[in-house]
Amino acid sequence: MTIASARLVRAGRRVYADGIGSHDGQERWVKGCIFRQTFASGLELLGGDYIEQQQRLAVATVQPALIVTLVEQGRVRFAYDHSEYRLRSGQGLAVNVQRMCSLERWLDPGQRQRKVHLLLTPKWLQQHSALPATLQQLISHHLQSWRWQPSEVAMDILARILELAAVEDSWQRRLQLEQQALALLVEFFSALAPATLGMDRAQQNRGGVAQAVCFVEQHLFQPLTLAQVADAAHLSVSSLQRQFKQATGVTVIDYQRQRRLDAVYDGLRTGQLTIHQAAYQAGYRHASNFNTAFKRRFGKTPGECLVSV
């Protein structure tokens, strides 16, 4: 089992202690669990719950991505290309890694770490052209960073992610992990907005958009109206449309369509769904429309995805 398998990864399996980078060491630097899950959309979710076993400096390499780190427990000291950062329990940080760079991580024996990293890869960023202005500013330079104070909602999401990470791998588990990753992404976007868009309004909007995302995820394969989603989020329809687009980069309807496609992609890739079943679950009654939407999102047809299993 390797970290690329997207299954639960045990410490000491040729993997960096946080799961972000890669190295050639085989020593048992940590005791506990590390996981990594990649999604068809280009998002990646990784982290772990473990106890550091050795006092040492671990060195690794990191691929380009906007890396959002959230710490529930522990003290974290690390550096990208020798730019050092420190985090402790209840803190968050986003760092834009624009090119492959070095990662240094200081380990402290006996310290328990519970944290999650959400990676927005170049693939994900390229698929979302209408990004919030504050996010565009954050990803404009290598090692541009932004510290944030995660909300209680974000910390609850982190805890749920770590719980799911310990569950046996399945397409349902992966779907639930992606739901939580997206919910965490909304919290991050909502927290990022106050940097330039006004703290008071962003604070008020945060809960509504997060509730809207949760409602859509809970009713992903059911027909929904904007009025239903707005009512669940305690917003007017016009406020929902504006705030949702600002936070996620897409409309509510497009979000549901994309998430349905993401869900059936995983079912096709693992051979658990036929093309007919996938089209039906995604809400398409005509195969041609399903094929077109699927290829637009993933760059290949459902048949090609099924053949690659």
PELIN-V591220 format. One record per pair of residues at least 12 apart in sequence whose ideal C-beta (glycine too) atoms are under 10 Angstrom apart, sorted by sequence separation. I is the first residue (numbers start at 1). J is the second residue. If there is no record, write none. Layout:
i->I j->J
i->I j->J
This chain:
i->1 j->13
i->2 j->14
i->3 j->15
i->14 j->26
i->17 j->29
i->18 j->30
i->34 j->46
i->35 j->47
i->36 j->48
i->75 j->87
i->76 j->88
i->83 j->95
i->134 j->146
i->164 j->176
i->165 j->177
i->190 j->202
i->191 j->203
i->193 j->205
i->194 j->206
i->216 j->228
i->225 j->237
i->226 j->238
i->229 j->241
i->240 j->252
i->241 j->253
i->266 j->278
i->275 j->287
i->278 j->290
i->279 j->291
i->282 j->294
i->290 j->302
i->291 j->303
i->2 j->15
i->3 j->16
i->12 j->25
i->13 j->26
i->14 j->27
i->16 j->29
i->17 j->30
i->34 j->47
i->35 j->48
i->67 j->80
i->74 j->87
i->75 j->88
i->76 j->89
i->163 j->176
i->164 j->177
i->189 j->202
i->190 j->203
i->193 j->206
i->215 j->228
i->216 j->229
i->219 j->232
i->227 j->240
i->264 j->277
i->265 j->278
i->1 j->15
i->12 j->26
i->15 j->29
i->16 j->30
i->33 j->47
i->34 j->48
i->35 j->49
i->74 j->88
i->75 j->89
i->125 j->139
i->212 j->226
i->215 j->229
i->218 j->232
i->226 j->240
i->230 j->244
i->264 j->278
i->267 j->281
i->276 j->290
i->279 j->293
i->12 j->27
i->13 j->28
i->15 j->30
i->17 j->32
i->19 j->34
i->33 j->48
i->34 j->49
i->73 j->88
i->74 j->89
i->76 j->91
i->78 j->93
i->80 j->95
i->120 j->135
i->161 j->176
i->164 j->179
i->165 j->180
i->190 j->205
i->191 j->206
i->215 j->230
i->226 j->241
i->229 j->244
i->237 j->252
i->263 j->278
i->264 j->279
i->267 j->282
i->275 j->290
i->279 j->294
i->287 j->302
i->3 j->19
i->11 j->27
i->12 j->28
i->18 j->34
i->19 j->35
i->20 j->36
i->32 j->48
i->33 j->49
i->34 j->50
i->69 j->85
i->71 j->87
i->73 j->89
i->75 j->91
i->80 j->96
i->81 j->97
i->160 j->176
i->161 j->177
i->164 j->180
i->190 j->206
i->213 j->229
i->215 j->231
i->216 j->232
i->264 j->280
i->275 j->291
i->278 j->294
i->3 j->20
i->11 j->28
i->12 j->29
i->17 j->34
i->19 j->36
i->32 j->49
i->33 j->50
i->70 j->87
i->71 j->88
i->72 j->89
i->73 j->90
i->76 j->93
i->78 j->95
i->80 j->97
i->122 j->139
i->160 j->177
i->163 j->180
i->189 j->206
i->190 j->207
i->212 j->229
i->215 j->232
i->216 j->233
i->261 j->278
i->264 j->281
i->265 j->282
i->3 j->21
i->4 j->22
i->10 j->28
i->11 j->29
i->12 j->30
i->16 j->34
i->18 j->36
i->30 j->48
i->32 j->50
i->60 j->78
i->62 j->80
i->69 j->87
i->71 j->89
i->72 j->90
i->81 j->99
i->83 j->101
i->120 j->138
i->161 j->179
i->162 j->180
i->190 j->208
i->211 j->229
i->212 j->230
i->214 j->232
i->215 j->233
i->226 j->244
i->260 j->278
i->263 j->281
i->264 j->282
i->3 j->22
i->11 j->30
i->12 j->31
i->15 j->34
i->31 j->50
i->32 j->51
i->44 j->63
i->62 j->81
i->71 j->90
i->72 j->91
i->81 j->100
i->82 j->101
i->120 j->139
i->160 j->179
i->161 j->180
i->187 j->206
i->190 j->209
i->214 j->233
i->233 j->252
i->263 j->282
i->264 j->283
i->275 j->294
i->2 j->22
i->10 j->30
i->11 j->31
i->30 j->50
i->31 j->51
i->32 j->52
i->57 j->77
i->58 j->78
i->59 j->79
i->70 j->90
i->71 j->91
i->81 j->101
i->82 j->102
i->84 j->104
i->86 j->106
i->160 j->180
i->161 j->181
i->186 j->206
i->187 j->207
i->189 j->209
i->190 j->210
i->212 j->232
i->213 j->233
i->261 j->281
i->262 j->282
i->264 j->284
i->282 j->302
i->10 j->31
i->11 j->32
i->13 j->34
i->15 j->36
i->29 j->50
i->30 j->51
i->31 j->52
i->32 j->53
i->44 j->65
i->46 j->67
i->70 j->91
i->71 j->92
i->80 j->101
i->81 j->102
i->83 j->104
i->159 j->180
i->189 j->210
i->211 j->232
i->212 j->233
i->260 j->281
i->261 j->282
i->10 j->32
i->11 j->33
i->12 j->34
i->30 j->52
i->31 j->53
i->43 j->65
i->47 j->69
i->52 j->74
i->57 j->79
i->69 j->91
i->70 j->92
i->71 j->93
i->79 j->101
i->80 j->102
i->81 j->103
i->82 j->104
i->84 j->106
i->97 j->119
i->157 j->179
i->158 j->180
i->161 j->183
i->187 j->209
i->208 j->230
i->211 j->233
i->212 j->234
i->230 j->252
i->260 j->282
i->261 j->283
i->10 j->33
i->11 j->34
i->29 j->52
i->30 j->53
i->42 j->65
i->44 j->67
i->47 j->70
i->49 j->72
i->51 j->74
i->69 j->92
i->70 j->93
i->79 j->102
i->80 j->103
i->81 j->104
i->92 j->115
i->157 j->180
i->160 j->183
i->161 j->184
i->186 j->209
i->187 j->210
i->210 j->233
i->211 j->234
i->212 j->235
i->229 j->252
i->259 j->282
i->260 j->283
i->261 j->284
i->279 j->302
i->9 j->33
i->10 j->34
i->20 j->44
i->29 j->53
i->30 j->54
i->47 j->71
i->49 j->73
i->50 j->74
i->68 j->92
i->69 j->93
i->70 j->94
i->79 j->103
i->80 j->104
i->89 j->113
i->91 j->115
i->92 j->116
i->93 j->117
i->94 j->118
i->96 j->120
i->98 j->122
i->156 j->180
i->157 j->181
i->160 j->184
i->186 j->210
i->208 j->232
i->209 j->233
i->211 j->235
i->228 j->252
i->229 j->253
i->260 j->284
i->278 j->302
i->8 j->33
i->9 j->34
i->10 j->35
i->19 j->44
i->28 j->53
i->29 j->54
i->47 j->72
i->49 j->74
i->68 j->93
i->69 j->94
i->78 j->103
i->79 j->104
i->89 j->114
i->157 j->182
i->186 j->211
i->208 j->233
i->226 j->251
i->257 j->282
i->8 j->34
i->9 j->35
i->19 j->45
i->20 j->46
i->27 j->53
i->28 j->54
i->67 j->93
i->68 j->94
i->69 j->95
i->78 j->104
i->79 j->105
i->89 j->115
i->92 j->118
i->94 j->120
i->157 j->183
i->158 j->184
i->183 j->209
i->184 j->210
i->186 j->212
i->187 j->213
i->207 j->233
i->208 j->234
i->209 j->235
i->226 j->252
i->229 j->255
i->257 j->283
i->264 j->290
i->268 j->294
i->275 j->301
i->276 j->302
i->8 j->35
i->9 j->36
i->19 j->46
i->20 j->47
i->27 j->54
i->29 j->56
i->67 j->94
i->68 j->95
i->77 j->104
i->78 j->105
i->79 j->106
i->156 j->183
i->157 j->184
i->183 j->210
i->186 j->213
i->207 j->234
i->208 j->235
i->225 j->252
i->226 j->253
i->229 j->256
i->256 j->283
i->257 j->284
i->275 j->302
i->278 j->305
i->7 j->35
i->8 j->36
i->18 j->46
i->19 j->47
i->30 j->58
i->66 j->94
i->67 j->95
i->77 j->105
i->78 j->106
i->87 j->115
i->156 j->184
i->157 j->185
i->185 j->213
i->186 j->214
i->205 j->233
i->207 j->235
i->208 j->236
i->212 j->240
i->216 j->244
i->224 j->252
i->225 j->253
i->274 j->302
i->275 j->303
i->278 j->306
i->6 j->35
i->7 j->36
i->8 j->37
i->18 j->47
i->19 j->48
i->27 j->56
i->29 j->58
i->66 j->95
i->67 j->96
i->76 j->105
i->77 j->106
i->96 j->125
i->154 j->183
i->157 j->186
i->158 j->187
i->211 j->240
i->224 j->253
i->261 j->290
i->265 j->294
i->269 j->298
i->273 j->302
i->6 j->36
i->7 j->37
i->18 j->48
i->65 j->95
i->66 j->96
i->67 j->97
i->76 j->106
i->77 j->107
i->153 j->183
i->154 j->184
i->157 j->187
i->183 j->213
i->205 j->235
i->209 j->239
i->264 j->294
i->268 j->298
i->275 j->305
i->3 j->34
i->5 j->36
i->6 j->37
i->15 j->46
i->17 j->48
i->25 j->56
i->27 j->58
i->65 j->96
i->66 j->97
i->75 j->106
i->77 j->108
i->153 j->184
i->156 j->187
i->182 j->213
i->183 j->214
i->208 j->239
i->209 j->240
i->212 j->243
i->213 j->244
i->275 j->306
i->3 j->35
i->4 j->36
i->5 j->37
i->6 j->38
i->18 j->50
i->64 j->96
i->65 j->97
i->66 j->98
i->76 j->108
i->154 j->186
i->155 j->187
i->182 j->214
i->208 j->240
i->212 j->244
i->224 j->256
i->261 j->293
i->265 j->297
i->274 j->306
i->3 j->36
i->5 j->38
i->6 j->39
i->15 j->48
i->17 j->50
i->25 j->58
i->62 j->95
i->64 j->97
i->65 j->98
i->75 j->108
i->153 j->186
i->154 j->187
i->223 j->256
i->260 j->293
i->261 j->294
i->265 j->298
i->273 j->306
i->2 j->36
i->4 j->38
i->25 j->59
i->63 j->97
i->64 j->98
i->74 j->108
i->150 j->184
i->153 j->187
i->154 j->188
i->179 j->213
i->182 j->216
i->183 j->217
i->205 j->239
i->209 j->243
i->213 j->247
i->222 j->256
i->268 j->302
i->17 j->52
i->23 j->58
i->25 j->60
i->62 j->97
i->64 j->99
i->76 j->111
i->152 j->187
i->179 j->214
i->182 j->217
i->208 j->243
i->209 j->244
i->212 j->247
i->213 j->248
i->220 j->255
i->221 j->256
i->258 j->293
i->261 j->296
i->262 j->297
i->265 j->300
i->268 j->303
i->271 j->306
i->17 j->53
i->23 j->59
i->24 j->60
i->63 j->99
i->64 j->100
i->67 j->103
i->75 j->111
i->151 j->187
i->154 j->190
i->208 j->244
i->209 j->245
i->212 j->248
i->216 j->252
i->220 j->256
i->257 j->293
i->261 j->297
i->262 j->298
i->268 j->304
i->269 j->305
i->9 j->46
i->11 j->48
i->17 j->54
i->21 j->58
i->23 j->60
i->62 j->99
i->63 j->100
i->64 j->101
i->74 j->111
i->76 j->113
i->150 j->187
i->151 j->188
i->153 j->190
i->154 j->191
i->179 j->216
i->180 j->217
i->205 j->242
i->206 j->243
i->209 j->246
i->210 j->247
i->215 j->252
i->216 j->253
i->219 j->256
i->261 j->298
i->265 j->302
i->268 j->305
i->269 j->306
i->272 j->309
i->6 j->44
i->21 j->59
i->22 j->60
i->23 j->61
i->62 j->100
i->63 j->101
i->73 j->111
i->74 j->112
i->75 j->113
i->116 j->154
i->150 j->188
i->179 j->217
i->205 j->243
i->209 j->247
i->217 j->255
i->221 j->259
i->264 j->302
i->267 j->305
i->268 j->306
i->271 j->309
i->6 j->45
i->9 j->48
i->11 j->50
i->17 j->56
i->21 j->60
i->22 j->61
i->61 j->100
i->62 j->101
i->73 j->112
i->74 j->113
i->76 j->115
i->96 j->135
i->118 j->157
i->148 j->187
i->151 j->190
i->178 j->217
i->179 j->218
i->204 j->243
i->205 j->244
i->208 j->247
i->209 j->248
i->213 j->252
i->216 j->255
i->217 j->256
i->220 j->259
i->221 j->260
i->258 j->297
i->266 j->305
i->267 j->306
i->268 j->307
i->269 j->308
i->270 j->309
i->6 j->46
i->8 j->48
i->10 j->50
i->11 j->51
i->18 j->58
i->20 j->60
i->21 j->61
i->22 j->62
i->61 j->101
i->62 j->102
i->72 j->112
i->73 j->113
i->74 j->114
i->118 j->158
i->148 j->188
i->151 j->191
i->212 j->252
i->216 j->256
i->220 j->260
i->257 j->297
i->265 j->305
i->268 j->308
i->269 j->309
i->11 j->52
i->12 j->53
i->17 j->58
i->19 j->60
i->20 j->61
i->21 j->62
i->22 j->63
i->61 j->102
i->62 j->103
i->72 j->113
i->73 j->114
i->74 j->115
i->94 j->135
i->96 j->137
i->98 j->139
i->101 j->142
i->116 j->157
i->150 j->191
i->176 j->217
i->179 j->220
i->202 j->243
i->205 j->246
i->206 j->247
i->261 j->302
i->264 j->305
i->268 j->309
i->11 j->53
i->16 j->58
i->18 j->60
i->20 j->62
i->21 j->63
i->60 j->102
i->61 j->103
i->71 j->113
i->72 j->114
i->73 j->115
i->96 j->138
i->97 j->139
i->98 j->140
i->101 j->143
i->116 j->158
i->146 j->188
i->149 j->191
i->175 j->217
i->201 j->243
i->205 j->247
i->213 j->255
i->217 j->259
i->220 j->262
i->221 j->263
i->3 j->46
i->16 j->59
i->17 j->60
i->20 j->63
i->59 j->102
i->60 j->103
i->71 j->114
i->72 j->115
i->95 j->138
i->96 j->139
i->98 j->141
i->99 j->142
i->115 j->158
i->116 j->159
i->118 j->161
i->148 j->191
i->212 j->255
i->216 j->259
i->220 j->263
i->221 j->264
i->16 j->60
i->18 j->62
i->59 j->103
i->60 j->104
i->70 j->114
i->71 j->115
i->72 j->116
i->94 j->138
i->96 j->140
i->98 j->142
i->99 j->143
i->114 j->158
i->148 j->192
i->202 j->246
i->15 j->60
i->16 j->61
i->20 j->65
i->58 j->103
i->59 j->104
i->60 j->105
i->70 j->115
i->71 j->116
i->94 j->139
i->96 j->141
i->97 j->142
i->98 j->143
i->114 j->159
i->116 j->161
i->146 j->191
i->175 j->220
i->202 j->247
i->16 j->62
i->58 j->104
i->59 j->105
i->69 j->115
i->70 j->116
i->96 j->142
i->97 j->143
i->98 j->144
i->116 j->162
i->146 j->192
i->148 j->194
i->213 j->259
i->20 j->67
i->57 j->104
i->58 j->105
i->69 j->116
i->70 j->117
i->95 j->142
i->96 j->143
i->97 j->144
i->115 j->162
i->148 j->195
i->57 j->105
i->58 j->106
i->68 j->116
i->69 j->117
i->70 j->118
i->95 j->143
i->96 j->144
i->114 j->162
i->18 j->67
i->20 j->69
i->56 j->105
i->57 j->106
i->58 j->107
i->68 j->117
i->69 j->118
i->95 j->144
i->96 j->145
i->116 j->165
i->146 j->195
i->197 j->246
i->56 j->106
i->57 j->107
i->67 j->117
i->68 j->118
i->69 j->119
i->94 j->144
i->95 j->145
i->96 j->146
i->193 j->243
i->18 j->69
i->55 j->106
i->56 j->107
i->67 j->118
i->68 j->119
i->94 j->145
i->95 j->146
i->55 j->107
i->56 j->108
i->65 j->117
i->66 j->118
i->67 j->119
i->68 j->120
i->93 j->145
i->94 j->146
i->95 j->147
i->151 j->203
i->154 j->206
i->52 j->105
i->54 j->107
i->55 j->108
i->56 j->109
i->65 j->118
i->66 j->119
i->67 j->120
i->93 j->146
i->94 j->147
i->135 j->188
i->153 j->206
i->157 j->210
i->190 j->243
i->193 j->246
i->52 j->106
i->53 j->107
i->54 j->108
i->55 j->109
i->65 j->119
i->66 j->120
i->67 j->121
i->92 j->146
i->93 j->147
i->94 j->148
i->135 j->189
i->138 j->192
i->153 j->207
i->193 j->247
i->52 j->107
i->54 j->109
i->55 j->110
i->64 j->119
i->65 j->120
i->66 j->121
i->92 j->147
i->93 j->148
i->134 j->189
i->137 j->192
i->151 j->206
i->192 j->247
i->52 j->108
i->53 j->109
i->55 j->111
i->63 j->119
i->65 j->121
i->66 j->122
i->91 j->147
i->92 j->148
i->151 j->207
i->154 j->210
i->190 j->246
i->21 j->78
i->52 j->109
i->53 j->110
i->62 j->119
i->64 j->121
i->65 j->122
i->91 j->148
i->92 j->149
i->132 j->189
i->134 j->191
i->135 j->192
i->138 j->195
i->153 j->210
i->157 j->214
i->189 j->246
i->190 j->247
i->18 j->76
i->20 j->78
i->51 j->109
i->52 j->110
i->53 j->111
i->63 j->121
i->64 j->122
i->65 j->123
i->66 j->124
i->85 j->143
i->91 j->149
i->92 j->150
i->131 j->189
i->132 j->190
i->134 j->192
i->135 j->193
i->137 j->195
i->153 j->211
i->186 j->244
i->189 j->247
i->190 j->248
i->21 j->80
i->51 j->110
i->52 j->111
i->63 j->122
i->65 j->124
i->66 j->125
i->83 j->142
i->90 j->149
i->91 j->150
i->92 j->151
i->133 j->192
i->134 j->193
i->137 j->196
i->151 j->210
i->188 j->247
i->189 j->248
i->221 j->280
i->18 j->78
i->20 j->80
i->51 j->111
i->52 j->112
i->65 j->125
i->83 j->143
i->85 j->145
i->87 j->147
i->90 j->150
i->132 j->192
i->133 j->193
i->134 j->194
i->135 j->195
i->187 j->247
i->189 j->249
i->221 j->281
i->223 j->283
i->17 j->78
i->50 j->111
i->51 j->112
i->52 j->113
i->64 j->125
i->81 j->142
i->82 j->143
i->124 j->185
i->132 j->193
i->134 j->195
i->153 j->214
i->186 j->247
i->220 j->281
i->221 j->282
i->222 j->283
i->50 j->112
i->51 j->113
i->80 j->142
i->81 j->143
i->83 j->145
i->85 j->147
i->90 j->152
i->92 j->154
i->118 j->180
i->119 j->181
i->133 j->195
i->134 j->196
i->185 j->247
i->186 j->248
i->220 j->282
i->221 j->283
i->49 j->112
i->50 j->113
i->80 j->143
i->92 j->155
i->118 j->181
i->133 j->196
i->134 j->197
i->185 j->248
i->220 j->283
i->49 j->113
i->50 j->114
i->90 j->154
i->116 j->180
i->118 j->182
i->132 j->196
i->133 j->197
i->185 j->249
i->48 j->113
i->49 j->114
i->50 j->115
i->80 j->145
i->90 j->155
i->116 j->181
i->120 j->185
i->132 j->197
i->47 j->113
i->48 j->114
i->49 j->115
i->89 j->155
i->92 j->158
i->118 j->184
i->182 j->248
i->47 j->114
i->48 j->115
i->49 j->116
i->118 j->185
i->47 j->115
i->48 j->116
i->116 j->184
i->120 j->188
i->134 j->202
i->46 j->115
i->47 j->116
i->48 j->117
i->66 j->135
i->118 j->187
i->46 j->116
i->47 j->117
i->118 j->188
i->45 j->116
i->46 j->117
i->47 j->118
i->45 j->117
i->46 j->118
i->66 j->138
i->44 j->117
i->45 j->118
i->46 j->119
i->66 j->139
i->182 j->255
i->44 j->118
i->45 j->119
i->65 j->139
i->43 j->118
i->44 j->119
i->29 j->105
i->43 j->119
i->44 j->120
i->182 j->258
i->20 j->97
i->30 j->107
i->42 j->119
i->43 j->120
i->44 j->121
i->182 j->259
i->29 j->107
i->42 j->120
i->43 j->121
i->64 j->142
i->66 j->144
i->67 j->145
i->68 j->146
i->70 j->148
i->72 j->150
i->30 j->109
i->34 j->113
i->41 j->120
i->42 j->121
i->44 j->123
i->69 j->148
i->71 j->150
i->21 j->101
i->23 j->103
i->29 j->109
i->32 j->112
i->41 j->121
i->42 j->122
i->43 j->123
i->44 j->124
i->66 j->146
i->68 j->148
i->70 j->150
i->179 j->259
i->182 j->262
i->21 j->102
i->22 j->103
i->30 j->111
i->31 j->112
i->32 j->113
i->35 j->116
i->36 j->117
i->38 j->119
i->42 j->123
i->43 j->124
i->178 j->259
i->21 j->103
i->30 j->112
i->32 j->114
i->39 j->121
i->41 j->123
i->42 j->124
i->68 j->150
i->72 j->154
i->20 j->103
i->21 j->104
i->30 j->113
i->36 j->119
i->38 j->121
i->40 j->123
i->41 j->124
i->42 j->125
i->72 j->155
i->179 j->262
i->21 j->105
i->42 j->126
i->70 j->154
i->71 j->155
i->175 j->259
i->178 j->262
i->179 j->263
i->18 j->103
i->20 j->105
i->39 j->124
i->42 j->127
i->70 j->155
i->73 j->158
i->178 j->263
i->41 j->127
i->42 j->128
i->72 j->158
i->16 j->103
i->18 j->105
i->41 j->128
i->70 j->157
i->71 j->158
i->72 j->159
i->175 j->262
i->17 j->105
i->70 j->158
i->174 j->262
i->175 j->263
i->178 j->266
i->16 j->105
i->72 j->161
i->174 j->263
i->175 j->264
i->17 j->107
i->72 j->162
i->70 j->161
i->172 j->263
i->175 j->266
i->92 j->184
i->171 j->263
i->174 j->266
i->175 j->267
i->171 j->264
i->174 j->267
i->94 j->188
i->171 j->265
i->172 j->266
i->18 j->113
i->92 j->187
i->171 j->266
i->172 j->267
i->174 j->269
i->17 j->113
i->19 j->115
i->92 j->188
i->170 j->266
i->171 j->267
i->174 j->270
i->18 j->115
i->19 j->116
i->20 j->117
i->94 j->191
i->171 j->268
i->18 j->116
i->19 j->117
i->94 j->192
i->171 j->269
i->18 j->117
i->20 j->119
i->92 j->191
i->171 j->270
i->170 j->270
i->171 j->271
i->172 j->272
i->169 j->270
i->171 j->272
i->170 j->272
i->171 j->273
i->47 j->158
i->134 j->246
i->49 j->162
i->132 j->245
i->133 j->246
i->47 j->161
i->48 j->162
i->49 j->163
i->70 j->184
i->132 j->246
i->135 j->249
i->46 j->161
i->47 j->162
i->130 j->245
i->132 j->247
i->45 j->161
i->49 j->165
i->68 j->184
i->130 j->246
i->132 j->248
i->48 j->165
i->49 j->166
i->68 j->185
i->70 j->187
i->131 j->248
i->132 j->249
i->47 j->165
i->70 j->188
i->130 j->248
i->131 j->249
i->45 j->164
i->46 j->165
i->68 j->187
i->130 j->249
i->45 j->165
i->68 j->188
i->128 j->248
i->129 j->249
i->130 j->250
i->128 j->249
i->130 j->251
i->66 j->188
i->127 j->249
i->128 j->250
i->127 j->250
i->37 j->161
i->68 j->192
i->125 j->249
i->35 j->161
i->35 j->162
i->37 j->164
i->37 j->165
i->33 j->162
i->35 j->164
i->36 j->165
i->45 j->174
i->35 j->165
i->34 j->165
i->35 j->166
i->127 j->258
i->33 j->165
i->37 j->169
i->45 j->177
i->33 j->166
i->45 j->178
i->35 j->169
i->40 j->174
i->43 j->177
i->39 j->174
i->43 j->178
i->45 j->180
i->37 j->173
i->38 j->174
i->39 j->175
i->45 j->181
i->37 j->174
i->41 j->178
i->44 j->181
i->45 j->182
i->39 j->177
i->40 j->178
i->43 j->181
i->39 j->178
i->43 j->182
i->45 j->184
i->37 j->177
i->38 j->178
i->41 j->181
i->45 j->185
i->37 j->178
i->41 j->182
i->43 j->184
i->35 j->177
i->39 j->181
i->43 j->185
i->39 j->182
i->37 j->181
i->9 j->165
i->8 j->165
i->7 j->165
i->8 j->166
i->8 j->167
i->8 j->168
i->7 j->168
i->8 j->169
i->7 j->169
i->6 j->169
i->5 j->169
i->7 j->173
i->6 j->173
i->6 j->174
i->127 j->297
i->6 j->177
i->127 j->298
i->123 j->299
i->41 j->258
i->41 j->259
i->43 j->262
i->41 j->261
i->40 j->261
i->41 j->262
i->40 j->262
i->39 j->262
i->40 j->263
i->40 j->264
i->41 j->265
i->40 j->265
i->39 j->265
i->40 j->266
i->39 j->266
i->40 j->268
i->40 j->269
i->41 j->297
i->40 j->297
i->41 j->298
i->40 j->298
i->40 j->305
